Amino acid sequence: MAEPVEETVLYLVPTPIGNLEDITLRAIRILKEVDVVLAEDTRTSGKLLHHLGIEKRMHSHHLHNEHKAVAHLVERLKKGEKMAMVSDAGTPGISDPGFLLVRECVKEGIKIECLPGPTAFVPALVKSGFSTDRFTFEGFLPVKKGRQTRLQSLAQEERTMIFYESPHRVLKTLEQFKEYFGAERMASVSREISKLFEETLNGTLEELVQTFTTKPIKGEFVIVVQGSK
């Protein structure tokens, strides 16, 4: 493994997951100082930068182009260009683009700094009331291939489990959790964390399935499931 260069040239900058006040002073300073901002969606990040009064050159870096872009970005970084990577919301690399570029920077000895900041699963976990001393973050389950295998493997997981889910699959996912984990397993569903209509519902998987069968499903969801006893 190459030795890191002395000066940081790639910053991973968490951005607010809801309330725009959830950004650190250091994050704002870094966004002002770098040469370019790598953004998952330049329109979304452009609104944030405008809100912060920052004018900065942006480069689109998302799941569909990151494989092709990594080599070119590494070369630019090695020449001394300072970059900040942001996702649409939260910490880059957590169920968002970022892993591939970070991996290559580590290989090439390019120094990286990841700023602390918003990540949706942490408040959802803490608010759930389930054990926080040991937990597993599963992110998004496979949509099709491998989904049942993953659920089967987690059925006896003793740690608290955390999942991300999109609104159009929340009910299906809760129904599958009920099937694989048991109707009486306790769970917590949080949506729109740090936003105006933030909400957390706790109950058995049976109760949550019943609730979301009739409840309008909108927003971004984090599902926390109690570990097997």
Order of alpha helices (4+ residues) and beta strands (2+ residues): beta-alpha-beta-alpha-beta-alpha-beta-alpha-beta-alpha-beta-alpha-beta-alpha-beta-beta-alpha-beta
